[in-house]
C-alpha cells in the first residue's frame, strides 16, 4: 500500500477487506480438488461440496443432479457474495465494483441480440445470461431491429449508454455488425475503466493497469485473428483496438493492422513470445519505484 493510504484505509475499506479475507479462507483447497477428482457421480460431488461454503446452495437440490445445476448454484454463491460487498461498499470502491459488472452486461446484450437474430427463445437466452450482467430492461432487447432502436428502447437508461453511443448506426443488426458492436463497446469500456483506475492512483492503478492492459492486448489479438477473411477493413480493425496496453506500440499495432493471412500471425507470435518478459520488466520498474 502506498504512502499514507494505510492510515485511513480501515475507515472505509476495513470491513470489506475482512470479508474478502474470509472468502479467501473458504476457497477450495488442493485436497478438495483431489477428492473431487475421485468422485464418480454428480451426487458424490454434491456430498463433498456440502462440507464447503457451497453446501447451503446445493443441499435442497434433488437427485438426479445435472451439471448445469451445480454450475448455476456455485455461480449464485459468487453473485450473492459480490452483491453483498457492492451493497456495503462506499465510493470509490462501489464504482470500481460496478465497473467489473459492465463486461458481463455487454456479453449479455450480445447474447440476447444474437440469439434473437437466430430465432432463439428469449427466456432460454435469459437463463444463459450471467447474473452480474442483468438489468431491468434486458428482456426487451428482442424488439430492436437496428442499433438505434437498441439504444433508444433499451440501453439509454443503463450504464452502457455512454459506450453504446459510440457505435450507433442505422444499419440492421446482423452477425457482422453485432460483433463490431461488441468490440466497440468493450473498447470504450476498457478505456473508461483504465482511466478510472489511473485517476485513483496508488496500488489500484499499478495492479489494474497490468490486468486491463493484458485484457486489451488479448482482445486486439482476437480481433485480428477473427477478422481474417472477413469484410472488415484495416481501418475498421484499427478502430476496434484499445488505446493502451503493451501492444499499443506503433510498430506492433501497424503489424497487427496489416495482417491479411494466417502466415502473418507468425510475425505477431515472435513479439508475443516476449510478452511475459515485457510484462515482467514493467512490474520490475513498478517495484523499483516503490522502493
C-alpha positions in Angstrom: 0.0 0.0 0.0 1.3 3.4 -1.0 2.4 6.2 1.4 -0.2 7.2 4.0 -3.0 5.2 2.3 -2.8 2.6 5.1 -3.5 5.2 7.8 -7.1 5.8 6.6 -7.8 2.6 4.7 -9.8 0.8 7.5 -12.2 3.7 7.8 -14.0 2.7 4.6 -12.3 -0.5 3.4 -11.5 -2.4 6.6 -14.8 -4.3 6.9 -14.9 -5.4 3.2 -11.2 -6.4 3.4 -12.1 -8.7 6.3 -15.0 -10.1 4.2 -12.7 -10.8 1.3 -10.1 -12.4 3.5 -12.9 -14.6 4.9 -13.9 -15.6 1.3 -10.3 -16.5 0.6 -10.3 -18.8 3.5 -13.3 -20.5 2.1 -11.8 -21.3 -1.3 -11.4 -25.0 -2.2 -8.1 -26.4 -1.3 -5.8 -28.8 -3.2 -7.1 -31.6 -1.1 -10.7 -30.7 -2.0 -9.8 -30.8 -5.7 -8.1 -34.2 -5.2 -11.3 -35.5 -3.6 -13.4 -34.1 -6.4 -11.3 -35.9 -8.9 -12.2 -39.2 -7.2 -16.0 -38.5 -7.4 -17.8 -40.9 -9.8 -21.2 -39.2 -9.8 -22.7 -35.8 -9.5 -24.2 -36.8 -6.2 -20.7 -37.6 -4.9 -19.7 -34.1 -5.9 -22.7 -32.6 -4.1 -21.8 -34.7 -1.0 -18.3 -33.4 -1.0 -19.3 -29.8 -1.6 -21.8 -30.0 1.3 -18.8 -29.6 3.7 -17.8 -26.3 2.0 -19.3 -22.9 1.6 -21.2 -24.2 -1.5 -23.1 -26.6 0.7 -26.1 -24.4 1.5 -26.7 -23.7 -2.2 -26.8 -27.4 -3.1 -28.4 -29.0 -0.1 -32.0 -28.7 -1.3 -31.3 -29.9 -4.9 -33.0 -33.3 -5.5 -31.5 -36.1 -7.4 -30.7 -36.7 -10.2 -28.5 -33.7 -10.5 -27.4 -32.0 -13.7 -24.0 -30.4 -14.3 -25.8 -27.1 -15.2 -27.4 -27.1 -11.7 -24.0 -27.4 -10.0 -22.5 -24.6 -12.1 -25.6 -22.4 -11.6 -25.6 -22.8 -7.8 -21.8 -22.2 -7.5 -22.2 -19.1 -9.7 -25.1 -18.0 -7.5 -22.9 -18.1 -4.4 -20.3 -15.9 -6.2 -23.0 -13.4 -7.2 -24.6 -13.3 -3.8 -21.2 -12.6 -2.2 -20.3 -10.0 -4.8 -23.7 -8.2 -4.4 -23.2 -8.1 -0.7 -19.8 -6.4 -1.0 -21.3 -4.0 -3.5 -24.1 -3.0 -1.2 -21.6 -2.4 1.7 -19.0 -0.5 -0.4 -18.6 3.3 -0.4 -17.0 5.4 -3.1 -14.7 4.9 -4.9 -14.9 1.2 -4.2 -18.6 0.9 -5.1 -17.9 2.4 -8.5 -14.9 0.1 -9.0 -17.1 -2.9 -8.3 -19.8 -1.7 -10.6 -17.2 -1.3 -13.4 -16.4 -5.0 -13.1 -20.0 -5.9 -13.9 -20.1 -3.9 -17.1 -18.3 -6.5 -19.1 -20.9 -9.1 -18.2 -23.6 -6.6 -19.3 -22.0 -6.3 -22.7 -21.8 -10.1 -23.1 -25.5 -10.4 -22.1 -26.6 -7.8 -24.6 -24.7 -9.5 -27.4 -26.1 -12.9 -26.3 -29.7 -11.7 -26.4 -29.4 -9.9 -29.7 -27.6 -12.7 -31.4 -30.0 -15.3 -30.1 -33.0 -13.3 -31.2 -31.4 -12.9 -34.6 -31.3 -16.7 -34.9 -34.9 -17.0 -33.6 -34.0 -18.5 -30.2 -36.4 -18.3 -27.3 -35.9 -15.2 -25.2 -36.5 -17.0 -21.9 -33.9 -19.6 -22.8 -31.4 -16.8 -23.6 -32.1 -15.0 -20.3 -31.3 -18.2 -18.4 -27.8 -18.3 -20.1 -27.1 -14.6 -19.2 -24.5 -14.0 -16.4 -26.3 -12.9 -13.3 -23.9 -10.0 -12.7 -24.7 -8.5 -16.0 -28.5 -8.4 -15.7 -30.6 -5.2 -15.8 -34.3 -4.5 -15.8 -34.9 -3.9 -19.5 -32.7 -6.7 -20.8 -35.7 -8.9 -21.8 -36.9 -6.2 -24.3 -33.7 -6.4 -26.3 -35.5 -8.8 -28.7 -37.7 -6.0 -30.1 -34.8 -4.0 -31.6 -34.3 -4.2 -35.3 -31.2 -1.9 -35.6 -28.6 -0.3 -33.3 -30.5 3.0 -33.0 -33.6 1.2 -31.7 -31.4 -0.9 -29.4 -30.1 2.2 -27.8 -33.3 4.2 -27.7 -35.6 1.4 -26.4 -33.4 -0.5 -24.1 -29.9 0.8 -23.3 -30.4 4.5 -22.8 -31.0 4.1 -19.1 -28.2 1.6 -18.4 -24.5 2.1 -17.5 -23.7 1.0 -21.1 -25.3 4.1 -22.6 -22.1 6.2 -22.8 -20.3 3.3 -24.5 -23.1 2.4 -26.8 -23.4 6.0 -28.2 -20.1 5.5 -29.9 -21.3 2.6 -32.1 -24.8 3.7 -33.0 -25.5 3.3 -36.7 -28.6 3.0 -38.8 -27.5 -0.5 -40.0 -29.6 -3.5 -39.3 -28.4 -6.0 -36.7 -26.6 -8.9 -38.4 -23.8 -11.2 -37.2 -21.0 -8.9 -38.5 -22.5 -5.7 -37.1 -23.2 -7.4 -33.7 -19.5 -8.4 -33.4 -18.4 -4.9 -34.3 -20.8 -3.6 -31.7 -19.4 -6.0 -29.1 -15.8 -5.0 -29.7 -16.6 -1.3 -29.9 -18.4 -1.5 -26.5 -15.5 -3.4 -25.0 -13.0 -0.9 -26.3 -14.9 2.1 -24.8 -15.5 0.1 -21.5 -11.9 -0.9 -21.1 -10.5 2.6 -21.8 -13.0 4.1 -19.4 -12.1 1.6 -16.7 -8.4 2.2 -17.3 -8.9 6.0 -16.9 -10.8 5.5 -13.7 -8.1 3.3 -12.2 -5.4 5.8 -13.2 -7.3 8.5 -11.5 -7.5 6.5 -8.3 -3.7 6.1 -8.4 -1.7 4.1 -5.8 -1.8 0.3 -5.7 -5.1 0.2 -7.6 -3.6 2.0 -10.6 -0.5 -0.2 -10.6 -2.2 -3.6 -10.4 -5.2 -2.8 -12.6 -3.0 -1.2 -15.3 -1.4 -4.6 -15.9 -4.7 -6.5 -15.8 -6.5 -4.2 -18.1 -3.5 -3.9 -20.4 -3.4 -7.7 -20.7 -7.2 -7.8 -21.5 -6.8 -5.0 -24.1 -3.9 -6.9 -25.8 -5.8 -10.2 -25.7 -8.8 -8.6 -27.4 -6.6 -6.9 -30.0 -5.1 -10.3 -31.0 -8.6 -11.9 -31.1 -10.0 -9.2 -33.3 -7.1 -9.5 -35.7 -7.3 -13.3 -36.0 -11.1 -13.4 -36.2 -11.2 -10.7 -38.9 -9.0 -12.6 -41.4 -11.1 -13.4 -44.4 -14.0 -11.1 -43.5 -15.2 -7.8 -44.9 -13.6 -5.9 -42.1 -11.1 -3.4 -43.5 -7.8 -2.4 -42.0 -9.2 0.9 -40.8 -12.2 -0.8 -39.3 -9.9 -3.1 -37.4 -7.8 -0.3 -36.2 -10.8 1.4 -34.7 -11.6 -1.6 -32.5 -8.1 -1.7 -30.8 -7.9 -0.1 -27.3 -5.5 2.9 -26.9 -3.4 1.3 -24.2 -1.6 -2.0 -23.4 1.8 -3.5 -24.3 0.7 -4.0 -27.9 -0.1 -0.3 -28.1 3.3 0.3 -29.8 3.3 1.8 -33.2 5.3 -1.0 -34.8 3.3 -3.8 -33.3 -0.1 -2.1 -34.0 0.9 -1.5 -37.6 1.9 -5.1 -37.9 -1.4 -6.3 -36.5 -3.4 -3.9 -38.6 -1.9 -5.3 -41.8 -2.3 -9.0 -41.0 -4.1 -10.5 -44.0 -3.4 -14.2 -43.6 -2.6 -16.9 -41.1 1.1 -16.8 -42.1 1.3 -13.2 -40.9 0.2 -14.4 -37.4 3.6 -16.0 -37.0 5.2 -12.5 -37.2 3.0 -11.4 -34.3 3.9 -14.5 -32.4 7.5 -13.5 -32.5 6.6 -10.4 -30.4 4.1 -12.3 -28.2 6.9 -14.7 -27.2 8.5 -11.7 -25.5 5.2 -10.6 -23.9 5.9 -12.2 -20.5 9.4 -10.6 -20.5 8.0 -7.2 -21.3 5.3 -7.5 -18.6 8.0 -8.6 -16.1 10.0 -5.5 -17.0 7.0 -3.3 -16.3 6.4 -5.0 -12.9 10.1 -4.6 -12.1 10.0 -0.9 -12.9 6.9 -0.5 -10.7 8.7 -2.5 -7.9 11.8 -0.3 -8.2 9.8 2.9 -8.0 8.1 1.7 -4.8 11.4 1.2 -3.1 
